[in-house]
Amino acid sequence: MVKVDLAGVSVDDLEIVLSDSHLIVRGCRRDTLYREGYTYQQMEISYSRFEKQIEFPCSIDAASLTHDYRDGFLLINMRCK
């Protein structure tokens, strides 16, 4: 089980890839509340494209993968064959 904090990211903007011994999560967090003419004093959330890579000690290419996205967390369940 892999749990990734992705608050504010739309599930439509996510991509999950298995590559040899890496699990790669790509996506984009978009600022959907941006307002023209406002000045932000402090912003603690990064809005942009991102890529997270998690390395495993063995190949995971053949693993079956299911995922669920709820409450800002991406939950990835992998089963090795």
Distance bins in CASP14 RR format, pairs under 12 A and 6 or more apart:
PFRMAT RR
TARGET T0000
AUTHOR 0000-0000-0000
RMODE 2
METHOD distances of the structure
MODEL  1
1 23 0 0 0 0 0 1 0 0 0 0 0
1 54 0 0 0 0 0 1 0 0 0 0 0
1 65 0 0 0 0 0 1 0 0 0 0 0
1 66 0 0 0 0 0 1 0 0 0 0 0
1 67 0 0 0 0 0 1 0 0 0 0 0
1 68 0 0 0 0 0 1 0 0 0 0 0
1 73 0 0 0 0 0 1 0 0 0 0 0
1 74 0 0 0 0 0 1 0 0 0 0 0
1 75 1 0 0 1 0 0 0 0 0 0 0
1 76 1 0 0 1 0 0 0 0 0 0 0
1 77 1 0 1 0 0 0 0 0 0 0 0
1 78 1 0 0 1 0 0 0 0 0 0 0
1 79 0 0 0 0 0 1 0 0 0 0 0
2 16 0 0 0 0 1 0 0 0 0 0 0
2 18 0 0 0 0 0 1 0 0 0 0 0
2 22 0 0 0 0 0 1 0 0 0 0 0
2 23 1 0 0 1 0 0 0 0 0 0 0
2 24 0 0 0 0 0 1 0 0 0 0 0
2 25 0 0 0 0 1 0 0 0 0 0 0
2 52 0 0 0 0 1 0 0 0 0 0 0
2 53 0 0 0 0 0 1 0 0 0 0 0
2 54 1 0 0 1 0 0 0 0 0 0 0
2 55 0 0 0 0 0 1 0 0 0 0 0
2 56 0 0 0 0 1 0 0 0 0 0 0
2 60 0 0 0 0 0 1 0 0 0 0 0
2 63 0 0 0 0 0 1 0 0 0 0 0
2 65 0 0 0 0 1 0 0 0 0 0 0
2 66 0 0 0 0 0 1 0 0 0 0 0
2 67 0 0 0 0 1 0 0 0 0 0 0
2 68 0 0 0 0 0 1 0 0 0 0 0
2 73 0 0 0 0 0 1 0 0 0 0 0
2 74 1 0 0 1 0 0 0 0 0 0 0
2 75 1 0 0 1 0 0 0 0 0 0 0
2 76 1 0 1 0 0 0 0 0 0 0 0
2 77 0 0 0 0 1 0 0 0 0 0 0
2 78 1 0 0 1 0 0 0 0 0 0 0
3 23 0 0 0 0 0 1 0 0 0 0 0
3 25 0 0 0 0 0 1 0 0 0 0 0
3 52 0 0 0 0 0 1 0 0 0 0 0
3 54 0 0 0 0 0 1 0 0 0 0 0
3 67 0 0 0 0 0 1 0 0 0 0 0
3 68 0 0 0 0 0 1 0 0 0 0 0
3 69 0 0 0 0 0 1 0 0 0 0 0
3 70 0 0 0 0 0 1 0 0 0 0 0
3 71 0 0 0 0 0 1 0 0 0 0 0
3 72 0 0 0 0 0 1 0 0 0 0 0
3 73 1 0 1 0 0 0 0 0 0 0 0
3 74 1 0 0 1 0 0 0 0 0 0 0
3 75 1 0 1 0 0 0 0 0 0 0 0
3 76 1 0 0 1 0 0 0 0 0 0 0
3 77 0 0 0 0 0 1 0 0 0 0 0
4 14 0 0 0 0 1 0 0 0 0 0 0
4 16 0 0 0 0 1 0 0 0 0 0 0
4 23 0 0 0 0 1 0 0 0 0 0 0
4 24 0 0 0 0 0 1 0 0 0 0 0
4 25 1 0 1 0 0 0 0 0 0 0 0
4 26 0 0 0 0 0 1 0 0 0 0 0
4 27 0 0 0 0 0 1 0 0 0 0 0
4 50 0 0 0 0 0 1 0 0 0 0 0
4 51 0 0 0 0 0 1 0 0 0 0 0
4 52 1 0 0 1 0 0 0 0 0 0 0
4 53 0 0 0 0 0 1 0 0 0 0 0
4 54 0 0 0 0 1 0 0 0 0 0 0
4 67 0 0 0 0 1 0 0 0 0 0 0
4 68 0 0 0 0 0 1 0 0 0 0 0
4 69 0 0 0 0 1 0 0 0 0 0 0
4 72 0 0 0 0 1 0 0 0 0 0 0
4 73 1 0 0 1 0 0 0 0 0 0 0
4 74 1 0 1 0 0 0 0 0 0 0 0
4 75 0 0 0 0 1 0 0 0 0 0 0
4 76 1 0 0 1 0 0 0 0 0 0 0
5 25 0 0 0 0 0 1 0 0 0 0 0
5 29 0 0 0 0 0 1 0 0 0 0 0
5 45 0 0 0 0 0 1 0 0 0 0 0
5 50 0 0 0 0 0 1 0 0 0 0 0
5 52 0 0 0 0 1 0 0 0 0 0 0
5 69 0 0 0 0 0 1 0 0 0 0 0
5 71 0 0 0 0 0 1 0 0 0 0 0
5 72 1 0 0 1 0 0 0 0 0 0 0
5 73 1 0 0 1 0 0 0 0 0 0 0
5 74 0 0 0 0 1 0 0 0 0 0 0
5 75 0 0 0 0 0 1 0 0 0 0 0
6 13 0 0 0 0 1 0 0 0 0 0 0
6 14 1 0 0 1 0 0 0 0 0 0 0
6 15 0 0 0 0 0 1 0 0 0 0 0
6 16 0 0 0 0 0 1 0 0 0 0 0
6 25 1 0 0 1 0 0 0 0 0 0 0
6 26 0 0 0 0 0 1 0 0 0 0 0
6 27 0 0 0 0 1 0 0 0 0 0 0
6 28 0 0 0 0 0 1 0 0 0 0 0
6 29 1 0 0 1 0 0 0 0 0 0 0
6 45 0 0 0 0 0 1 0 0 0 0 0
6 46 0 0 0 0 0 1 0 0 0 0 0
6 50 0 0 0 0 1 0 0 0 0 0 0
6 52 0 0 0 0 1 0 0 0 0 0 0
6 67 0 0 0 0 0 1 0 0 0 0 0
6 68 0 0 0 0 0 1 0 0 0 0 0
6 69 1 0 0 1 0 0 0 0 0 0 0
6 70 0 0 0 0 0 1 0 0 0 0 0
6 71 0 0 0 0 0 1 0 0 0 0 0
6 72 1 0 1 0 0 0 0 0 0 0 0
6 73 1 0 0 1 0 0 0 0 0 0 0
6 74 1 0 1 0 0 0 0 0 0 0 0
6 75 0 0 0 0 0 1 0 0 0 0 0
6 76 0 0 0 0 0 1 0 0 0 0 0
7 29 0 0 0 0 1 0 0 0 0 0 0
7 44 0 0 0 0 0 1 0 0 0 0 0
7 45 1 0 0 1 0 0 0 0 0 0 0
7 46 0 0 0 0 0 1 0 0 0 0 0
7 47 0 0 0 0 0 1 0 0 0 0 0
7 69 0 0 0 0 0 1 0 0 0 0 0
7 70 0 0 0 0 0 1 0 0 0 0 0
7 71 0 0 0 0 1 0 0 0 0 0 0
7 72 1 0 1 0 0 0 0 0 0 0 0
7 73 0 0 0 0 1 0 0 0 0 0 0
7 74 0 0 0 0 0 1 0 0 0 0 0
8 14 0 0 0 0 0 1 0 0 0 0 0
8 27 0 0 0 0 0 1 0 0 0 0 0
8 28 0 0 0 0 0 1 0 0 0 0 0
8 29 1 0 1 0 0 0 0 0 0 0 0
8 30 0 0 0 0 1 0 0 0 0 0 0
8 31 0 0 0 0 1 0 0 0 0 0 0
8 32 0 0 0 0 1 0 0 0 0 0 0
8 33 0 0 0 0 0 1 0 0 0 0 0
8 45 1 0 0 1 0 0 0 0 0 0 0
8 46 0 0 0 0 0 1 0 0 0 0 0
8 47 0 0 0 0 1 0 0 0 0 0 0
8 50 0 0 0 0 0 1 0 0 0 0 0
8 69 0 0 0 0 0 1 0 0 0 0 0
8 71 0 0 0 0 0 1 0 0 0 0 0
8 72 1 0 0 1 0 0 0 0 0 0 0
8 73 0 0 0 0 0 1 0 0 0 0 0
8 74 0 0 0 0 0 1 0 0 0 0 0
9 15 0 0 0 0 0 1 0 0 0 0 0
9 25 0 0 0 0 1 0 0 0 0 0 0
9 26 0 0 0 0 0 1 0 0 0 0 0
9 27 1 0 0 1 0 0 0 0 0 0 0
9 28 1 0 0 1 0 0 0 0 0 0 0
9 29 1 0 1 0 0 0 0 0 0 0 0
9 30 0 0 0 0 1 0 0 0 0 0 0
9 31 0 0 0 0 0 1 0 0 0 0 0
9 32 0 0 0 0 0 1 0 0 0 0 0
9 45 0 0 0 0 0 1 0 0 0 0 0
9 46 0 0 0 0 0 1 0 0 0 0 0
9 47 0 0 0 0 0 1 0 0 0 0 0
9 48 0 0 0 0 0 1 0 0 0 0 0
9 49 0 0 0 0 0 1 0 0 0 0 0
9 50 0 0 0 0 1 0 0 0 0 0 0
9 52 0 0 0 0 0 1 0 0 0 0 0
9 69 0 0 0 0 1 0 0 0 0 0 0
9 72 1 0 0 1 0 0 0 0 0 0 0
9 73 0 0 0 0 0 1 0 0 0 0 0
9 74 0 0 0 0 1 0 0 0 0 0 0
10 27 0 0 0 0 1 0 0 0 0 0 0
10 28 0 0 0 0 1 0 0 0 0 0 0
10 29 0 0 0 0 1 0 0 0 0 0 0
10 30 1 0 0 1 0 0 0 0 0 0 0
10 31 0 0 0 0 0 1 0 0 0 0 0
10 32 0 0 0 0 1 0 0 0 0 0 0
10 69 0 0 0 0 1 0 0 0 0 0 0
10 72 0 0 0 0 0 1 0 0 0 0 0
10 74 0 0 0 0 0 1 0 0 0 0 0
11 25 0 0 0 0 0 1 0 0 0 0 0
11 27 0 0 0 0 0 1 0 0 0 0 0
11 28 0 0 0 0 0 1 0 0 0 0 0
11 67 0 0 0 0 1 0 0 0 0 0 0
11 68 0 0 0 0 1 0 0 0 0 0 0
11 69 1 0 1 0 0 0 0 0 0 0 0
11 70 0 0 0 0 1 0 0 0 0 0 0
11 72 0 0 0 0 1 0 0 0 0 0 0
11 73 0 0 0 0 0 1 0 0 0 0 0
11 74 0 0 0 0 1 0 0 0 0 0 0
11 75 0 0 0 0 0 1 0 0 0 0 0
12 27 0 0 0 0 1 0 0 0 0 0 0
12 28 0 0 0 0 1 0 0 0 0 0 0
12 30 0 0 0 0 0 1 0 0 0 0 0
12 69 0 0 0 0 0 1 0 0 0 0 0
13 25 0 0 0 0 0 1 0 0 0 0 0
13 26 0 0 0 0 1 0 0 0 0 0 0
13 27 1 0 1 0 0 0 0 0 0 0 0
13 28 1 0 1 0 0 0 0 0 0 0 0
13 29 1 0 0 1 0 0 0 0 0 0 0
13 30 1 0 0 1 0 0 0 0 0 0 0
13 32 0 0 0 0 0 1 0 0 0 0 0
13 47 0 0 0 0 0 1 0 0 0 0 0
13 48 0 0 0 0 0 1 0 0 0 0 0
13 49 0 0 0 0 1 0 0 0 0 0 0
13 50 0 0 0 0 1 0 0 0 0 0 0
13 69 0 0 0 0 0 1 0 0 0 0 0
13 74 0 0 0 0 0 1 0 0 0 0 0
14 24 0 0 0 0 0 1 0 0 0 0 0
14 25 1 0 0 1 0 0 0 0 0 0 0
14 26 1 0 0 1 0 0 0 0 0 0 0
14 27 1 0 1 0 0 0 0 0 0 0 0
14 28 0 0 0 0 1 0 0 0 0 0 0
14 29 0 0 0 0 0 1 0 0 0 0 0
14 49 0 0 0 0 0 1 0 0 0 0 0
14 50 0 0 0 0 0 1 0 0 0 0 0
14 51 0 0 0 0 0 1 0 0 0 0 0
14 52 0 0 0 0 0 1 0 0 0 0 0
14 67 0 0 0 0 1 0 0 0 0 0 0
14 68 0 0 0 0 0 1 0 0 0 0 0
14 69 1 0 0 1 0 0 0 0 0 0 0
14 72 0 0 0 0 0 1 0 0 0 0 0
14 73 0 0 0 0 0 1 0 0 0 0 0
14 74 1 0 0 1 0 0 0 0 0 0 0
14 76 0 0 0 0 0 1 0 0 0 0 0
15 23 0 0 0 0 0 1 0 0 0 0 0
15 24 1 0 0 1 0 0 0 0 0 0 0
15 25 1 0 0 1 0 0 0 0 0 0 0
15 26 1 0 1 0 0 0 0 0 0 0 0
15 27 1 0 0 1 0 0 0 0 0 0 0
15 28 0 0 0 0 1 0 0 0 0 0 0
15 49 0 0 0 0 0 1 0 0 0 0 0
15 50 0 0 0 0 0 1 0 0 0 0 0
15 51 0 0 0 0 1 0 0 0 0 0 0
15 52 0 0 0 0 0 1 0 0 0 0 0
15 67 0 0 0 0 0 1 0 0 0 0 0
15 74 0 0 0 0 0 1 0 0 0 0 0
16 22 0 0 0 0 0 1 0 0 0 0 0
16 23 1 0 0 1 0 0 0 0 0 0 0
16 24 1 0 0 1 0 0 0 0 0 0 0
16 25 1 0 1 0 0 0 0 0 0 0 0
16 26 0 0 0 0 1 0 0 0 0 0 0
16 27 0 0 0 0 1 0 0 0 0 0 0
16 51 0 0 0 0 0 1 0 0 0 0 0
16 52 0 0 0 0 0 1 0 0 0 0 0
16 53 0 0 0 0 0 1 0 0 0 0 0
16 54 0 0 0 0 0 1 0 0 0 0 0
16 60 0 0 0 0 0 1 0 0 0 0 0
16 63 0 0 0 0 0 1 0 0 0 0 0
16 65 1 0 0 1 0 0 0 0 0 0 0
16 66 0 0 0 0 0 1 0 0 0 0 0
16 67 1 0 0 1 0 0 0 0 0 0 0
16 68 0 0 0 0 0 1 0 0 0 0 0
16 69 0 0 0 0 0 1 0 0 0 0 0
16 74 0 0 0 0 1 0 0 0 0 0 0
16 75 0 0 0 0 0 1 0 0 0 0 0
16 76 1 0 0 1 0 0 0 0 0 0 0
16 77 0 0 0 0 0 1 0 0 0 0 0
16 78 0 0 0 0 0 1 0 0 0 0 0
17 23 1 0 0 1 0 0 0 0 0 0 0
17 24 1 0 1 0 0 0 0 0 0 0 0
17 25 1 0 0 1 0 0 0 0 0 0 0
17 26 1 0 0 1 0 0 0 0 0 0 0
17 27 0 0 0 0 0 1 0 0 0 0 0
17 51 0 0 0 0 1 0 0 0 0 0 0
17 52 0 0 0 0 0 1 0 0 0 0 0
17 53 0 0 0 0 1 0 0 0 0 0 0
17 54 0 0 0 0 0 1 0 0 0 0 0
17 60 0 0 0 0 0 1 0 0 0 0 0
17 61 0 0 0 0 0 1 0 0 0 0 0
17 63 0 0 0 0 0 1 0 0 0 0 0
17 65 0 0 0 0 1 0 0 0 0 0 0
17 67 0 0 0 0 0 1 0 0 0 0 0
17 76 0 0 0 0 0 1 0 0 0 0 0
18 24 1 0 0 1 0 0 0 0 0 0 0
18 25 0 0 0 0 0 1 0 0 0 0 0
18 53 0 0 0 0 0 1 0 0 0 0 0
18 54 0 0 0 0 0 1 0 0 0 0 0
18 55 0 0 0 0 0 1 0 0 0 0 0
18 56 0 0 0 0 1 0 0 0 0 0 0
18 59 0 0 0 0 1 0 0 0 0 0 0
18 60 1 0 1 0 0 0 0 0 0 0 0
18 61 1 0 1 0 0 0 0 0 0 0 0
18 62 0 0 0 0 1 0 0 0 0 0 0
18 63 1 0 0 1 0 0 0 0 0 0 0
18 64 0 0 0 0 1 0 0 0 0 0 0
18 65 1 0 0 1 0 0 0 0 0 0 0
18 67 0 0 0 0 0 1 0 0 0 0 0
18 76 0 0 0 0 1 0 0 0 0 0 0
18 78 0 0 0 0 1 0 0 0 0 0 0
18 79 0 0 0 0 0 1 0 0 0 0 0
18 80 0 0 0 0 0 1 0 0 0 0 0
18 81 0 0 0 0 0 1 0 0 0 0 0
19 25 0 0 0 0 0 1 0 0 0 0 0
19 26 0 0 0 0 0 1 0 0 0 0 0
19 51 0 0 0 0 0 1 0 0 0 0 0
19 53 0 0 0 0 1 0 0 0 0 0 0
19 54 0 0 0 0 0 1 0 0 0 0 0
19 55 0 0 0 0 0 1 0 0 0 0 0
19 56 0 0 0 0 0 1 0 0 0 0 0
19 59 0 0 0 0 1 0 0 0 0 0 0
19 60 0 0 0 0 1 0 0 0 0 0 0
19 61 1 0 0 1 0 0 0 0 0 0 0
19 63 0 0 0 0 0 1 0 0 0 0 0
20 53 0 0 0 0 0 1 0 0 0 0 0
20 55 0 0 0 0 1 0 0 0 0 0 0
20 56 0 0 0 0 1 0 0 0 0 0 0
20 57 0 0 0 0 0 1 0 0 0 0 0
20 58 0 0 0 0 1 0 0 0 0 0 0
20 59 1 0 1 0 0 0 0 0 0 0 0
20 60 1 0 0 1 0 0 0 0 0 0 0
20 61 1 0 0 1 0 0 0 0 0 0 0
20 62 0 0 0 0 0 1 0 0 0 0 0
20 63 0 0 0 0 0 1 0 0 0 0 0
21 53 0 0 0 0 0 1 0 0 0 0 0
21 54 0 0 0 0 1 0 0 0 0 0 0
21 55 1 0 1 0 0 0 0 0 0 0 0
21 56 1 0 1 0 0 0 0 0 0 0 0
21 57 1 0 0 1 0 0 0 0 0 0 0
21 58 1 0 0 1 0 0 0 0 0 0 0
21 59 1 0 1 0 0 0 0 0 0 0 0
21 60 1 0 0 1 0 0 0 0 0 0 0
21 61 0 0 0 0 1 0 0 0 0 0 0
21 62 0 0 0 0 0 1 0 0 0 0 0
21 63 0 0 0 0 0 1 0 0 0 0 0
21 78 0 0 0 0 0 1 0 0 0 0 0
21 80 0 0 0 0 0 1 0 0 0 0 0
22 51 0 0 0 0 0 1 0 0 0 0 0
22 52 0 0 0 0 0 1 0 0 0 0 0
22 53 1 0 1 0 0 0 0 0 0 0 0
22 54 1 0 0 1 0 0 0 0 0 0 0
22 55 1 0 1 0 0 0 0 0 0 0 0
22 56 1 0 0 1 0 0 0 0 0 0 0
22 57 0 0 0 0 0 1 0 0 0 0 0
22 58 0 0 0 0 0 1 0 0 0 0 0
22 59 0 0 0 0 1 0 0 0 0 0 0
22 60 1 0 0 1 0 0 0 0 0 0 0
22 61 0 0 0 0 1 0 0 0 0 0 0
22 63 0 0 0 0 0 1 0 0 0 0 0
22 78 0 0 0 0 0 1 0 0 0 0 0
23 51 0 0 0 0 0 1 0 0 0 0 0
23 52 0 0 0 0 1 0 0 0 0 0 0
23 53 1 0 0 1 0 0 0 0 0 0 0
23 54 1 0 1 0 0 0 0 0 0 0 0
23 55 0 0 0 0 1 0 0 0 0 0 0
23 56 1 0 0 1 0 0 0 0 0 0 0
23 59 0 0 0 0 0 1 0 0 0 0 0
23 60 1 0 0 1 0 0 0 0 0 0 0
23 61 0 0 0 0 0 1 0 0 0 0 0
23 63 0 0 0 0 1 0 0 0 0 0 0
23 65 0 0 0 0 1 0 0 0 0 0 0
23 67 0 0 0 0 0 1 0 0 0 0 0
23 74 0 0 0 0 0 1 0 0 0 0 0
23 76 1 0 0 1 0 0 0 0 0 0 0
23 77 0 0 0 0 0 1 0 0 0 0 0
23 78 1 0 0 1 0 0 0 0 0 0 0
24 50 0 0 0 0 0 1 0 0 0 0 0
24 51 1 0 0 1 0 0 0 0 0 0 0
24 52 1 0 0 1 0 0 0 0 0 0 0
24 53 1 0 1 0 0 0 0 0 0 0 0
24 54 1 0 0 1 0 0 0 0 0 0 0
24 55 0 0 0 0 0 1 0 0 0 0 0
24 56 0 0 0 0 0 1 0 0 0 0 0
24 60 0 0 0 0 0 1 0 0 0 0 0
24 65 0 0 0 0 0 1 0 0 0 0 0
24 76 0 0 0 0 0 1 0 0 0 0 0
25 49 0 0 0 0 0 1 0 0 0 0 0
25 50 0 0 0 0 1 0 0 0 0 0 0
25 51 1 0 0 1 0 0 0 0 0 0 0
25 52 1 0 1 0 0 0 0 0 0 0 0
25 53 0 0 0 0 1 0 0 0 0 0 0
25 54 1 0 0 1 0 0 0 0 0 0 0
25 65 0 0 0 0 0 1 0 0 0 0 0
25 67 0 0 0 0 1 0 0 0 0 0 0
25 69 0 0 0 0 0 1 0 0 0 0 0
25 73 0 0 0 0 0 1 0 0 0 0 0
25 74 1 0 0 1 0 0 0 0 0 0 0
25 75 0 0 0 0 0 1 0 0 0 0 0
25 76 1 0 0 1 0 0 0 0 0 0 0
26 48 0 0 0 0 0 1 0 0 0 0 0
26 49 1 0 0 1 0 0 0 0 0 0 0
26 50 1 0 0 1 0 0 0 0 0 0 0
26 51 1 0 1 0 0 0 0 0 0 0 0
26 52 1 0 0 1 0 0 0 0 0 0 0
26 53 0 0 0 0 1 0 0 0 0 0 0
26 74 0 0 0 0 0 1 0 0 0 0 0
27 46 0 0 0 0 0 1 0 0 0 0 0
27 47 0 0 0 0 0 1 0 0 0 0 0
27 48 0 0 0 0 1 0 0 0 0 0 0
27 49 1 0 0 1 0 0 0 0 0 0 0
27 50 1 0 1 0 0 0 0 0 0 0 0
27 51 1 0 0 1 0 0 0 0 0 0 0
27 52 0 0 0 0 1 0 0 0 0 0 0
27 69 0 0 0 0 0 1 0 0 0 0 0
27 74 0 0 0 0 0 1 0 0 0 0 0
28 46 0 0 0 0 0 1 0 0 0 0 0
28 47 0 0 0 0 1 0 0 0 0 0 0
28 48 1 0 0 1 0 0 0 0 0 0 0
28 49 1 0 1 0 0 0 0 0 0 0 0
28 50 1 0 0 1 0 0 0 0 0 0 0
28 51 0 0 0 0 0 1 0 0 0 0 0
29 43 0 0 0 0 0 1 0 0 0 0 0
29 45 1 0 0 1 0 0 0 0 0 0 0
29 46 1 0 0 1 0 0 0 0 0 0 0
29 47 1 0 1 0 0 0 0 0 0 0 0
29 48 1 0 0 1 0 0 0 0 0 0 0
29 49 0 0 0 0 1 0 0 0 0 0 0
29 50 1 0 0 1 0 0 0 0 0 0 0
29 72 0 0 0 0 0 1 0 0 0 0 0
30 45 0 0 0 0 0 1 0 0 0 0 0
30 46 0 0 0 0 0 1 0 0 0 0 0
30 47 1 0 0 1 0 0 0 0 0 0 0
30 48 0 0 0 0 1 0 0 0 0 0 0
30 49 0 0 0 0 1 0 0 0 0 0 0
30 50 0 0 0 0 0 1 0 0 0 0 0
31 38 0 0 0 0 0 1 0 0 0 0 0
31 40 0 0 0 0 1 0 0 0 0 0 0
31 43 0 0 0 0 1 0 0 0 0 0 0
31 45 0 0 0 0 1 0 0 0 0 0 0
31 46 0 0 0 0 1 0 0 0 0 0 0
31 47 1 0 1 0 0 0 0 0 0 0 0
31 48 0 0 0 0 1 0 0 0 0 0 0
32 45 0 0 0 0 0 1 0 0 0 0 0
32 47 0 0 0 0 1 0 0 0 0 0 0
33 40 0 0 0 0 0 1 0 0 0 0 0
33 43 0 0 0 0 0 1 0 0 0 0 0
33 45 0 0 0 0 0 1 0 0 0 0 0
33 47 0 0 0 0 0 1 0 0 0 0 0
34 40 0 0 0 0 1 0 0 0 0 0 0
34 43 0 0 0 0 0 1 0 0 0 0 0
34 45 0 0 0 0 0 1 0 0 0 0 0
34 47 0 0 0 0 1 0 0 0 0 0 0
40 47 0 0 0 0 0 1 0 0 0 0 0
50 74 0 0 0 0 0 1 0 0 0 0 0
52 74 0 0 0 0 1 0 0 0 0 0 0
52 76 0 0 0 0 0 1 0 0 0 0 0
54 60 0 0 0 0 1 0 0 0 0 0 0
54 74 0 0 0 0 0 1 0 0 0 0 0
54 76 0 0 0 0 1 0 0 0 0 0 0
54 78 0 0 0 0 0 1 0 0 0 0 0
56 63 0 0 0 0 1 0 0 0 0 0 0
56 76 0 0 0 0 0 1 0 0 0 0 0
56 78 0 0 0 0 1 0 0 0 0 0 0
56 80 0 0 0 0 1 0 0 0 0 0 0
57 80 0 0 0 0 0 1 0 0 0 0 0
58 78 0 0 0 0 0 1 0 0 0 0 0
58 80 1 0 0 1 0 0 0 0 0 0 0
59 78 0 0 0 0 0 1 0 0 0 0 0
59 80 0 0 0 0 1 0 0 0 0 0 0
59 81 0 0 0 0 0 1 0 0 0 0 0
60 76 0 0 0 0 0 1 0 0 0 0 0
60 78 1 0 0 1 0 0 0 0 0 0 0
60 79 0 0 0 0 0 1 0 0 0 0 0
60 80 1 0 0 1 0 0 0 0 0 0 0
60 81 0 0 0 0 1 0 0 0 0 0 0
61 78 0 0 0 0 0 1 0 0 0 0 0
61 80 0 0 0 0 0 1 0 0 0 0 0
61 81 0 0 0 0 1 0 0 0 0 0 0
62 78 0 0 0 0 0 1 0 0 0 0 0
62 79 0 0 0 0 1 0 0 0 0 0 0
62 80 1 0 0 1 0 0 0 0 0 0 0
62 81 1 0 1 0 0 0 0 0 0 0 0
63 76 0 0 0 0 0 1 0 0 0 0 0
63 77 0 0 0 0 1 0 0 0 0 0 0
63 78 1 0 1 0 0 0 0 0 0 0 0
63 79 1 0 0 1 0 0 0 0 0 0 0
63 80 1 0 1 0 0 0 0 0 0 0 0
63 81 1 0 0 1 0 0 0 0 0 0 0
64 76 0 0 0 0 0 1 0 0 0 0 0
64 77 0 0 0 0 1 0 0 0 0 0 0
64 78 1 0 0 1 0 0 0 0 0 0 0
64 79 1 0 1 0 0 0 0 0 0 0 0
64 80 0 0 0 0 1 0 0 0 0 0 0
64 81 1 0 0 1 0 0 0 0 0 0 0
65 74 0 0 0 0 0 1 0 0 0 0 0
65 75 0 0 0 0 0 1 0 0 0 0 0
65 76 1 0 0 1 0 0 0 0 0 0 0
65 77 1 0 0 1 0 0 0 0 0 0 0
65 78 1 0 1 0 0 0 0 0 0 0 0
65 79 0 0 0 0 1 0 0 0 0 0 0
65 80 0 0 0 0 0 1 0 0 0 0 0
65 81 0 0 0 0 0 1 0 0 0 0 0
66 74 0 0 0 0 0 1 0 0 0 0 0
66 75 0 0 0 0 1 0 0 0 0 0 0
66 76 1 0 0 1 0 0 0 0 0 0 0
66 77 1 0 1 0 0 0 0 0 0 0 0
66 78 0 0 0 0 1 0 0 0 0 0 0
66 79 0 0 0 0 1 0 0 0 0 0 0
67 73 0 0 0 0 0 1 0 0 0 0 0
67 74 1 0 0 1 0 0 0 0 0 0 0
67 75 1 0 0 1 0 0 0 0 0 0 0
67 76 1 0 1 0 0 0 0 0 0 0 0
67 77 1 0 0 1 0 0 0 0 0 0 0
67 78 0 0 0 0 1 0 0 0 0 0 0
68 74 1 0 0 1 0 0 0 0 0 0 0
68 75 1 0 1 0 0 0 0 0 0 0 0
68 76 0 0 0 0 1 0 0 0 0 0 0
68 77 0 0 0 0 1 0 0 0 0 0 0
69 75 1 0 0 1 0 0 0 0 0 0 0
69 76 0 0 0 0 1 0 0 0 0 0 0
END
